[in-house]
Amino acid sequence: MGQKIYFAAEDTDCCTRNICGPGRPFDMQILDNSGKEVIHVYRPLRCSTCWFPCCLQKVEVCSPPGTVIGYVKQSWSICVPKFTVCNAQEEEVLKIEGPCFTCSICGDVEFQVLSADGGTQVGKISKQWTGLVKELFTDADNFGITFPMDLDVNIKAVLLSATFLIDFMFFEKKGNKENDSPGML
């Protein structure tokens, strides 16, 4: 517990970060403790609103870099954030469903990881409450992920990548302002 396993490094330029803000495209390298890239996450520039269902968010996950192991795709929804976790063949493996309000008021914000049929919770991705001062004055966040021990290692890597997408979409500040709004509006 509390042991450093990976280090994530986003590769975007200053102009893209400032103009596109949390909706920016990115390449993210996830490195092991020896500095070797073990997972590569790519997010193209897409719309961040439910009003354009043809351009919803999507990340591609590769491990080793260059070999696609899965995708996280935003599912169309107005009321709650929804995502589909897919394998390399783009077959649905898991679903992720968030709360209607993603603001963190003195508590964790939990996104349920559900079975492919949506009927059983098998894990969760949670943005953890880090205290009033850190929440108000920084853009630093802590996340936790739980999933079944016997889950395919590639899908575990895709769930890790889903955490980054959720962070960018709901918890990244733009212009030092929170992006909190109901559902996907």
Buried (B, 14 or more C-beta within 10 A) or exposed (E): EEEEEEEBEBEBEEEEEEEBBBBBEBEBBBBEEEEEBBBBBBBEEBBBEBEEEEBBBBBBBBBEEEEBBBBBBBBEBEEBBBBBBBBBEEEBBBBBBBBEEBEBEEEBBBBBBBEBEEEEBBBBBBBEBBEEEEBEEEBEBEBEBEBEEEBEEBBBBBBBBBBBBBBBBBBBEEEEEBBEEEBBE
